[in-house]
Amino acid sequence: MKKLFICLLMAFVAVMPLRTQAQIIDPVKWSITIEDLNENEFDLVATATIDPQFHIYSTKMPDLAPLPTVFDIQTSEYFEAVGEARDLTDVALYYDDIFETEYKQFAGSAAFAQTFRKLKDGSFPITGEISYQACKDGQCVSLTEDVNLIYGEPAVIEAAEPETTAGTKSNIWGMILEAILWGFAALLTPCVFPMIPMTVSFFMHGEGESKAQGRFKAFMYFVFIVLLYTLPIAIIIMVTWLVGGNSVTADIFNWLATHWLPNIIFFLVFMIFAASFFGAFEITLGSNMVNKSDSKQGTNSLGGIFFMALTLVLVSFACTGPIVGTVLIKSTSGEFWAPIVTMFAFAVAFALPFALFAFFPNLLQRLPKSGGWLTSVKVVLGFIEVALGFKFLSVADQTYHWHLLDREVYLGIWIVCFALLGLYLLGKIRFKGEKEVKELGVFRLVLIIIDFTFVIYMIPGMWGAPLKALSGYLPPKQTLDFDLNRIIEENSEKVIEYVDAKMANVAMAPQSQARTVTTEEFTEEPKYADLFHLPHNLKGYFDFDQALAAAKALNRPIFVDFTGHGCVNCREMEANVWSDMRVKDMLRNDFIICALYVDDKTSLPKEEWYTSTYDGKEKKTIGRKYADFQISKFGTNAQPYYCLMDHNGNLLMKPRAYDLDKDAFVAFLKDGIKNFQEGTYYQHVID
């Protein structure tokens, strides 16, 4: 078991930085021909037929603009290039508000040509490629078209398979491998691994079963999990394929992960299981069903097994939803079978450990004197289920700003739960039917020490201790009413600012009175400051337009943080990476921070409602506005997602996702500052 856990942990760490991006089918069909100009010169003419709503760009583009159409033909001893590639189609100049420049872009169709001079007579091959960028409603993809002709035998080249930005063709096996790794890694997420004890408890009620019956039930549990993941996905893909609506899948998984209804249902499910563990009632595999013969005994409880699998799948969506949603974006961009195959691979990997645990209870029942021990295990698991169940209620509380489970209340519940667990292990608390604990074994003593150590560890969190080990499970530290660290830090900063001001006044009195504009002096209270707060007493904005204006006024780059109330990895990044002094100093002094909550349910004023150009749907809440912004601009709906931008929204670095490597994050910020100062940009496309 220890080796299995280490392997899963290694897989989890290995795949966390990975991100599946949406792919767009090739929206351009090319016809490439050779046309003689005279005895010594010829044109290579490329005619593009462009899908509706897409456009491509001229061969001549300004420096700060989308990518041009480029002819990259390999010359030889038989021919050489004359001049540069040129546009044959003439269109009016288009003014780009973002890049603040004019250029030509083509929709519907376009023709380009490159002139070459023959150096020798006879037939000869012409090979190379045409690279171009196709865009639609803010989505762009870089593609290449192969050129493979023979002079003297003109031919039309059909469109080649589109390539990704990195220049490699789509690899279904790579996606399957990544899906398998994500499936194993999902076992370690906070809303999935609590289902392991539920599985163990659920399959304990197999007295009188044969080995074959137990194995059949475990196998059906595995099958149901795989089907419940894969079949709905296939249906969703077919619906989006036939009906349309590019963000319908992202909306579904966002709803499961953040809406109050599913989260409260998940919370109640955990409480019901906890009550069962405490002995209030028994959850069985459908023992009330009529058993007419021994031959049908193994199939009578399929309904119960299906319910258990359904519960696991629904609860797991709160953590796996962003993973699944990112994979499914492929289906809205033209892919069909790839998402289904990758989701099947994910489901198999995800379900396999639970199938093994479904076998495990039968082995437990064969241990000598296991009855009393198993009862104690169930009670211990009951306390753990109560504590973990509040995570779902906390997500709904944060998303809708109910303020029922702020950090100190949540921590108080956990402290009480685990303190009661410690008293139970000591024998001070007994449930109905349990025997008195007259002496402590070594293993129970170890558990008691671990439990009370954990309780003591949590107590300082009531007054602001960061509790980094629990950062993914607790409400944000900003919800704490009394944060001793924040009070000390705020007062220390005021003292430092006062001393610096006094020293500056003395030193600068005879000189110019010019000074640097501060963020506080630039603008009014940040929009939505009553709803959102940044960690570590950092200051920033929660509206992109306001952050952009501040960045222009203060001449700073923008640090955009796509985050969410229900994002466990976001809290871990904030607690373990943002807390680094180097990171905090750069975020505070060198960037304008912009935190965009993609799952917030707060309604926008009616005058700010808008219809997305990405999916054609009206966006009415803060969360939907910035989820649409992230998907349409970057092609991903996974959080956390960090982008460094300049005043005009140009990317300074390749965006960064979940990665707890502090040094790498520091380098990311430093390189972003350097690129901002030098005016160097990162060309991002949705591939």
C-alpha positions in Angstrom: 0.0 0.0 0.0 2.8 2.4 0.8 4.5 1.7 -2.6 1.1 2.3 -4.3 0.7 5.6 -2.5 4.2 6.7 -3.5 3.6 5.8 -7.1 0.3 7.7 -7.2 2.0 10.7 -5.6 4.8 10.7 -8.1 2.3 10.5 -11.0 0.3 13.3 -9.4 3.3 15.6 -9.2 4.5 14.6 -12.7 1.2 15.5 -14.4 0.1 18.5 -12.5 1.9 21.0 -14.7 0.4 19.4 -17.8 -2.6 20.9 -19.4 -4.8 19.6 -22.2 -5.6 22.4 -24.7 -8.4 22.7 -27.1 -7.7 21.9 -30.7 -9.3 23.5 -33.7 -9.8 21.6 -36.9 -8.1 23.1 -39.9 -10.4 25.9 -41.0 -8.5 26.6 -44.3 -8.3 24.4 -47.4 -5.4 25.1 -49.8 -4.9 24.7 -53.5 -1.2 25.1 -54.6 -0.2 25.4 -58.2 2.7 26.4 -60.4 2.2 29.1 -63.0 4.9 30.0 -65.6 5.6 33.8 -66.0 8.2 33.4 -68.8 10.9 31.1 -69.9 13.0 31.7 -66.7 10.5 32.6 -64.0 7.4 31.0 -62.4 5.0 31.7 -59.6 4.1 29.3 -56.8 0.4 30.3 -56.2 -1.4 29.3 -53.1 -5.2 29.8 -52.9 -6.9 29.5 -49.5 -10.5 28.7 -49.0 -11.4 29.9 -45.5 -14.2 28.5 -43.3 -16.9 31.0 -42.3 -16.1 33.2 -39.3 -12.4 32.5 -39.6 -9.8 34.8 -41.2 -6.1 34.6 -42.0 -3.5 37.4 -42.5 -1.4 39.1 -45.1 2.2 38.2 -46.0 3.2 41.7 -44.8 2.3 42.4 -41.2 3.5 45.0 -38.6 5.8 43.8 -35.8 3.1 44.0 -33.1 0.3 42.1 -34.9 -0.9 38.6 -35.5 1.3 36.2 -37.4 1.7 36.7 -41.2 1.3 34.1 -43.9 4.9 32.9 -44.7 6.3 30.9 -47.7 9.2 28.7 -46.5 10.3 27.0 -49.7 13.6 25.1 -49.9 15.5 26.4 -52.9 18.1 24.3 -54.6 20.5 24.3 -57.5 17.5 24.3 -59.9 15.8 27.5 -58.7 16.0 30.5 -56.4 13.6 33.0 -54.9 12.9 36.4 -56.5 11.7 38.9 -53.9 9.3 38.0 -51.2 5.9 36.4 -51.0 3.0 38.7 -51.9 -0.8 39.0 -51.6 -2.7 38.5 -54.8 -6.0 39.3 -53.1 -6.6 43.0 -52.3 -8.7 44.1 -49.3 -9.1 47.2 -47.2 -6.8 47.7 -44.2 -8.2 46.5 -40.9 -7.5 48.5 -37.7 -6.8 46.4 -34.7 -7.8 48.2 -31.4 -5.6 45.8 -29.3 -2.4 46.1 -31.3 -3.3 49.7 -32.3 -2.1 49.2 -35.9 -3.4 48.5 -39.4 -3.0 45.4 -41.5 -4.8 43.2 -44.0 -6.8 40.1 -43.1 -8.7 37.8 -45.4 -12.0 36.0 -45.0 -13.7 33.7 -47.4 -10.8 33.2 -49.7 -7.4 34.6 -50.4 -4.5 34.1 -52.9 -0.8 34.5 -52.3 2.2 34.0 -54.6 6.0 33.7 -54.5 8.1 34.2 -57.6 11.1 31.9 -58.4 13.8 31.9 -61.1 14.9 28.7 -62.8 18.7 28.1 -62.7 18.6 24.8 -64.7 16.3 23.3 -67.3 14.3 20.1 -66.7 12.0 18.9 -63.9 12.8 19.4 -60.2 11.1 19.0 -56.9 9.6 22.0 -55.0 9.2 21.3 -51.3 8.6 23.3 -48.2 5.6 24.7 -46.3 3.3 27.7 -45.9 2.8 28.7 -42.3 -0.2 30.9 -41.4 -2.5 31.9 -38.5 -6.2 31.4 -38.6 -8.4 33.3 -36.0 -12.0 33.3 -35.0 -13.6 35.4 -32.3 -10.3 35.8 -30.3 -9.3 32.1 -30.9 -6.2 31.6 -33.0 -4.3 28.6 -34.2 -1.0 28.4 -36.0 -1.0 25.9 -38.8 1.3 24.8 -41.7 0.5 23.5 -45.1 3.0 21.2 -46.8 4.3 22.0 -50.3 5.4 19.0 -52.3 5.3 19.6 -56.1 7.4 18.8 -59.1 8.1 21.5 -61.6 6.9 20.3 -65.0 4.1 18.2 -63.4 1.8 20.8 -61.7 -0.5 19.4 -59.1 -3.0 20.5 -56.5 -2.0 19.8 -52.9 -4.8 18.8 -50.6 -4.8 20.2 -47.1 -2.5 18.4 -44.7 -3.4 17.4 -41.1 -3.2 20.5 -38.9 -0.3 20.9 -36.6 -0.2 22.3 -33.1 1.7 25.4 -32.1 4.7 23.3 -31.2 4.7 21.9 -34.7 3.8 18.3 -33.8 0.7 16.5 -35.0 -2.0 15.5 -32.6 -1.0 12.4 -30.7 -4.0 10.4 -29.4 -1.7 8.1 -27.5 -0.2 11.1 -25.7 -3.6 12.2 -24.7 -4.6 8.7 -23.5 -1.4 8.5 -21.4 -2.1 11.9 -19.9 -5.7 10.9 -19.1 -4.5 7.7 -17.4 -2.1 9.7 -15.2 -4.8 12.2 -14.3 -7.1 9.3 -13.4 -4.6 7.9 -10.9 -3.8 11.4 -9.7 -7.5 12.2 -9.1 -7.5 9.6 -6.3 -5.4 12.0 -4.2 -7.7 15.0 -4.5 -9.6 16.0 -1.4 -13.1 15.2 -2.6 -12.2 11.8 -4.1 -10.1 9.9 -1.6 -12.7 10.3 1.2 -14.8 8.0 -1.0 -12.3 5.1 -0.3 -13.5 4.5 3.3 -17.1 4.7 2.0 -16.3 2.0 -0.6 -14.7 -0.1 2.1 -17.6 0.3 4.4 -20.2 -0.2 1.7 -18.7 -3.6 0.6 -18.3 -4.9 4.2 -21.9 -6.3 4.2 -21.1 -9.4 2.3 -21.6 -12.1 5.0 -22.4 -15.4 3.4 -21.2 -14.4 0.0 -19.0 -16.7 -2.1 -15.7 -15.4 -3.4 -17.2 -15.3 -6.9 -20.1 -13.2 -5.8 -17.8 -10.7 -4.1 -15.6 -10.5 -7.2 -18.7 -10.0 -9.4 -19.9 -7.1 -7.3 -16.5 -5.5 -7.3 -16.2 -5.9 -11.1 -19.7 -4.4 -11.6 -18.7 -1.5 -9.4 -15.7 -0.9 -11.7 -17.9 -1.2 -14.8 -20.5 1.2 -13.5 -17.9 3.9 -12.6 -16.4 3.7 -16.1 -19.8 3.8 -17.8 -21.0 6.7 -15.6 -18.0 8.7 -16.7 -17.9 7.7 -20.3 -21.5 7.4 -21.5 -22.7 10.9 -20.3 -19.5 12.4 -21.9 -20.3 10.7 -25.2 -23.9 12.0 -25.1 -22.7 15.5 -24.2 -20.2 15.4 -27.1 -22.9 14.3 -29.5 -25.2 17.0 -28.4 -22.6 19.7 -28.7 -21.5 18.3 -32.0 -25.1 18.3 -33.4 -26.5 21.4 -31.7 -23.5 23.6 -31.1 -22.7 25.8 -28.2 -18.9 25.8 -27.6 -19.0 26.2 -23.8 -21.9 24.0 -22.8 -19.6 21.3 -21.4 -17.5 23.8 -19.4 -20.8 25.2 -18.0 -22.0 21.8 -16.9 -18.8 21.0 -14.9 -18.6 24.4 -13.5 -22.2 24.0 -12.2 -21.3 20.7 -10.6 -18.2 22.1 -8.9 -19.5 25.4 -7.7 -23.4 25.6 -7.6 -25.0 25.4 -4.2 -27.4 22.6 -5.1 -24.8 19.8 -6.0 -22.4 20.9 -3.2 -25.1 20.7 -0.6 -26.2 17.3 -1.9 -22.5 16.2 -1.7 -22.4 17.6 1.9 -25.6 15.7 2.9 -24.2 12.5 1.3 -21.1 12.7 3.5 -23.2 13.4 6.6 -25.5 10.5 5.8 -22.5 8.1 5.5 -21.0 9.6 8.7 -24.2 8.9 10.6 -24.1 5.3 9.2 -20.5 4.9 10.4 -21.6 6.1 13.9 -24.2 3.4 14.0 -27.4 5.4 13.4 -28.4 3.0 10.6 -26.9 0.6 8.0 -26.4 1.4 4.4 -26.7 -1.9 2.6 -26.4 -3.2 -1.0 -30.1 -3.6 -1.5 -30.7 -6.4 0.9 -34.5 -5.6 0.8 -34.6 -6.9 -2.7 -36.3 -10.2 -3.1 -33.9 -13.1 -3.4 -35.7 -16.0 -5.1 -32.7 -18.3 -5.7 -29.0 -18.6 -4.9 -28.2 -18.3 -8.6 -29.5 -14.8 -8.7 -28.1 -13.7 -5.4 -25.1 -11.9 -7.0 -27.3 -9.7 -9.2 -29.9 -8.7 -6.6 -27.8 -5.8 -5.3 -26.8 -4.3 -8.6 -29.1 -1.3 -7.8 -27.1 -0.6 -4.6 -23.8 -1.0 -6.4 -24.9 1.4 -9.1 -26.0 4.0 -6.5 -22.6 3.7 -4.8 -20.8 4.2 -8.2 -23.1 7.2 -9.0 -22.3 8.8 -5.7 -18.6 8.4 -6.3 -18.8 9.9 -9.8 -21.0 12.9 -8.7 -18.9 13.7 -5.7 -15.6 13.3 -7.6 -16.8 15.9 -10.2 -16.2 18.7 -7.7 -12.4 18.0 -8.1 -12.2 16.3 -11.4 -14.6 18.6 -13.2 -12.0 21.1 -14.3 -9.8 18.2 -15.6 -12.7 16.6 -17.5 -13.9 20.0 -18.7 -10.5 20.9 -20.2 -10.4 17.6 -22.1 -13.9 18.1 -23.3 -13.2 21.5 -24.9 -11.8 19.4 -27.7 -15.3 18.2 -28.6 -16.5 21.8 -29.1 -13.8 22.5 -31.6 -14.3 19.7 -34.0 -12.8 16.7 -32.3 -15.2 13.8 -31.8 -13.7 10.5 -30.9 -10.6 11.8 -29.1 -12.5 13.1 -26.0 -14.5 9.9 -25.7 -11.4 7.7 -25.9 -9.4 9.9 -23.5 -12.3 10.0 -21.0 -12.6 6.2 -21.2 -8.9 6.0 -20.4 -9.4 8.4 -17.5 -12.4 6.5 -16.1 -10.6 3.2 -16.2 -7.6 4.5 -14.4 -9.8 6.4 -11.9 -12.1 3.3 -11.2 -9.3 0.7 -10.9 -8.2 1.6 -7.3 -11.9 1.6 -6.2 -12.4 -1.8 -7.7 -9.4 -3.1 -5.8 -10.8 -1.6 -2.6 -14.1 -3.2 -3.3 -12.3 -6.5 -3.2 -10.6 -5.5 0.1 -13.5 -5.9 2.6 -13.8 -9.6 1.9 -10.2 -10.0 2.9 -10.8 -8.0 6.1 -13.7 -10.3 7.1 -11.3 -13.3 7.0 -9.0 -11.7 9.6 -9.3 -13.2 13.1 -11.3 -11.2 15.6 -11.9 -8.5 13.1 -15.5 -7.5 14.2 -14.6 -5.1 17.0 -11.7 -3.6 15.1 -13.9 -3.0 12.0 -16.5 -1.2 14.2 -13.7 1.1 15.5 -12.5 1.7 12.0 -16.0 2.8 10.9 -16.4 5.2 13.8 -13.0 6.8 13.0 -14.0 7.1 9.4 -17.2 8.7 10.5 -15.4 11.6 12.2 -13.2 12.0 9.1 -16.3 12.1 6.8 -17.9 14.8 8.9 -14.8 17.0 8.7 -14.3 16.4 4.9 -18.0 16.8 4.1 -17.9 20.5 5.2 -15.5 21.1 2.3 -18.5 21.0 -0.1 -20.6 23.3 2.1 -17.7 25.7 2.2 -17.4 25.8 -1.6 -21.1 26.9 -1.8 -20.6 29.3 1.0 -17.6 31.0 -0.7 -19.2 31.0 -4.1 -22.4 32.7 -3.0 -20.8 34.8 -0.2 -23.1 33.5 2.6 -20.3 33.9 5.2 -21.6 30.9 7.2 -18.3 29.0 7.1 -15.6 31.6 7.4 -12.1 30.2 8.2 -12.4 30.4 12.0 -15.9 28.6 12.0 -14.6 25.9 9.6 -11.5 25.4 11.6 -13.5 25.3 14.8 -15.6 22.4 13.4 -12.5 20.5 12.4 -10.8 21.1 15.7 -13.9 19.7 17.5 -14.2 16.7 15.2 -10.6 15.6 15.6 -10.6 16.4 19.3 -13.7 14.1 19.7 -11.9 11.5 17.5 -8.9 11.6 19.9 -11.2 11.2 22.9 -12.9 8.2 21.2 -9.5 6.6 20.6 -8.7 7.1 24.2 -11.9 5.3 25.2 -13.5 8.4 26.7 -16.4 8.3 24.2 -18.2 5.1 23.3 -21.0 4.4 20.9 -23.9 2.0 21.4 -22.8 -1.6 21.6 -19.1 -0.9 21.9 -17.0 -2.4 24.7 -15.0 -0.3 27.1 -11.4 0.4 26.1 -9.4 -0.9 29.2 -6.0 -0.7 27.7 -4.3 1.0 24.7 -2.4 -0.9 22.1 0.7 0.6 20.4 -1.1 1.2 17.1 -4.0 3.0 18.8 -1.6 5.1 20.9 0.2 6.2 17.7 -3.1 7.3 16.2 -3.9 9.2 19.3 -0.6 11.0 19.2 -1.1 11.9 15.5 -4.6 13.0 16.1 -4.0 15.4 19.0 -0.8 16.7 17.3 -3.1 17.6 14.4 -5.5 19.3 16.7 -2.8 21.4 18.3 -1.4 22.2 14.8 -4.8 23.6 13.8 -5.5 25.8 16.8 -3.1 28.7 15.9 -5.0 28.9 12.6 -7.8 30.5 14.5 -5.6 33.6 14.8 -4.0 33.6 11.4 -1.4 30.8 11.3 -1.1 29.8 7.6 -1.6 26.1 8.0 0.0 25.4 4.7 -0.5 21.6 4.9 -4.3 22.3 4.9 -4.4 25.2 2.4 -6.4 23.2 -0.1 -9.2 22.3 2.3 -9.7 25.5 4.3 -11.6 28.7 3.3 -9.2 31.5 2.3 -7.3 33.1 5.0 -8.8 36.5 4.0 -12.2 35.3 5.5 -10.6 35.2 9.0 -12.1 37.9 11.2 -9.1 38.2 13.5 -5.8 37.6 11.7 -3.0 38.4 14.1 -0.3 38.2 11.3 -2.3 40.6 9.1 -2.6 43.1 11.9 1.1 42.9 12.7 2.0 43.2 9.0 -0.3 46.1 8.4 1.1 48.1 11.3 4.7 47.2 10.4 4.1 48.5 6.9 2.7 51.7 8.3 5.7 52.2 10.5 8.1 51.5 7.6 6.2 53.9 5.3 6.2 56.6 8.0 10.0 56.3 8.5 10.7 56.2 4.8 8.5 59.3 4.2 10.3 61.2 7.0 13.7 60.2 5.6 12.7 61.1 2.1 11.4 64.5 3.2 14.7 65.3 4.8 16.8 64.1 1.9 14.7 65.6 -0.9 13.7 68.9 0.7 16.0 71.1 -1.4 15.2 69.1 -4.6 12.3 68.4 -6.9 9.0 67.5 -5.2 8.2 64.9 -7.9 7.3 61.5 -6.6 6.0 58.1 -7.8 2.2 57.6 -8.1 1.0 54.8 -5.8 -1.8 52.4 -6.5 -3.9 53.8 -3.6 -3.6 57.3 -5.1 -4.3 56.2 -8.7 -7.9 55.0 -8.3 -10.9 54.5 -6.2 -11.6 51.3 -4.2 -11.0 48.3 -6.4 -14.2 47.0 -7.9 -15.7 44.0 -6.0 -13.4 44.6 -3.0 -16.3 43.8 -0.7 -16.5 40.3 -2.3 -13.0 39.3 -2.9 -9.7 39.6 -1.1 -6.1 38.7 -2.0 -3.9 36.6 0.3 -0.9 37.8 2.3 -2.3 41.3 2.6 -1.6 41.9 -1.0 -3.4 44.7 -2.8 -4.9 44.4 -6.3 -8.0 44.3 -8.5 -10.8 41.9 -9.3 -11.9 43.5 -12.6 -9.6 43.2 -15.7 -10.4 46.6 -17.2 -9.7 48.4 -13.9 -6.4 46.5 -13.5 -5.5 47.4 -17.1 -6.1 51.1 -16.4 -4.0 50.9 -13.2 -1.2 49.2 -15.1 -1.1 51.9 -17.7 -1.1 54.7 -15.1 1.6 53.0 -13.0 3.6 51.6 -15.9 3.6 48.1 -14.5 2.9 44.7 -16.0 -0.3 42.8 -14.9 -0.3 39.6 -13.0 -3.6 37.9 -13.9 -4.8 35.1 -11.6 -7.6 33.0 -13.0 -8.9 31.5 -9.8 -12.1 30.2 -8.1 -13.7 29.8 -4.7 -13.8 26.0 -5.2 -10.2 25.7 -6.5 -8.2 23.6 -4.1 -5.0 24.0 -6.1 -5.4 27.8 -6.1 -5.4 27.8 -2.3 -2.3 25.5 -2.3 -0.4 27.9 -4.6 -1.3 30.9 -2.5 -0.3 29.2 0.7 2.9 27.5 -0.5 4.2 29.7 -3.4 2.7 33.1 -3.0 3.9 33.1 0.6 7.5 33.0 -0.5 9.0 36.4 0.3 10.5 36.8 -3.2 7.1 36.2 -4.8 5.3 38.5 -2.4 7.8 41.3 -2.9 7.5 41.1 -6.7 3.7 40.9 -6.7 3.5 43.8 -4.3 6.1 46.1 -5.9 6.5 45.2 -9.5 3.0 44.0 -10.7 -0.6 45.0 -10.8 -2.4 42.0 -9.4 -5.7 41.0 -11.0 -7.6 38.1 -9.5 -10.5 36.9 -11.7 -12.9 34.5 -10.0 -14.4 32.2 -12.7 -16.9 30.5 -10.5 -18.4 33.4 -8.6 -22.2 33.6 -8.7 -22.6 37.4 -8.1 -24.9 39.0 -10.7 -23.5 41.7 -12.9 -25.4 45.0 -13.2 -27.8 44.6 -16.1 -26.0 47.2 -18.2 -22.9 45.0 -18.0 -24.6 41.8 -19.4 -23.2 40.8 -22.7 -23.4 38.0 -25.3 -20.3 36.0 -25.7 -18.7 35.9 -29.2 -17.3 32.5 -28.2 -20.5 30.6 -27.5 -23.3 33.1 -28.2 -24.6 33.0 -24.7 -25.5 35.9 -22.4 -23.1 36.3 -19.5 -24.8 37.7 -16.4 -22.5 36.9 -13.5 -18.9 37.8 -12.5 -17.9 34.1 -12.8 -19.4 33.5 -16.2 -17.8 36.8 -17.5 -14.3 35.8 -16.6 -14.7 32.1 -17.4 -15.7 33.2 -20.9 -12.7 35.5 -20.9 -10.3 32.7 -20.0 -11.8 30.1 -22.4 -12.1 32.5 -25.4 -8.6 34.1 -25.0 -6.6 31.1 -23.7 -8.6 28.0 -24.7 -8.6 26.5 -21.1 -11.0 26.5 -18.2 -8.5 25.1 -15.6 -7.5 27.0 -12.5 -5.1 28.2 -11.3 -3.9 29.9 -14.5 -1.4 32.7 -14.3 -0.8 35.2 -17.1 1.7 38.1 -17.2 0.5 40.9 -19.5 1.5 44.4 -20.5 -0.8 47.5 -20.7 -2.3 46.4 -24.0 -3.1 42.8 -23.0 -0.1 41.3 -24.7 1.3 38.2 -23.0 4.9 38.6 -21.6 5.4 34.9 -20.8 3.8 31.6 -21.5 1.0 31.2 -19.0 1.7 29.1 -15.9 -0.6 26.6 -14.2 -0.4 24.7 -10.9 3.2 24.0 -9.9 4.5 24.3 -6.4 8.1 24.9 -7.6 8.8 28.3 -5.9 12.1 28.9 -7.7 10.4 28.3 -11.1 7.6 30.7 -10.2 10.2 33.4 -9.1 11.9 32.9 -12.5 8.5 33.2 -14.2 7.9 36.6 -12.6 11.4 37.9 -13.1 11.4 37.0 -16.8 8.0 38.6 -17.1 9.4 41.9 -15.7 12.4 41.7 -18.0 10.2 41.1 -21.1 8.0 44.0 -20.0 10.9 46.4 -19.8 12.3 45.2 -23.1 9.0 45.1 -24.9 9.3 41.4 -25.7 6.1 39.4 -26.1 5.0 35.8 -26.1 2.9 34.8 -29.0 0.0 32.7 -27.6 -2.4 30.8 -29.8 -5.2 28.4 -29.0 -4.1 25.1 -30.5 
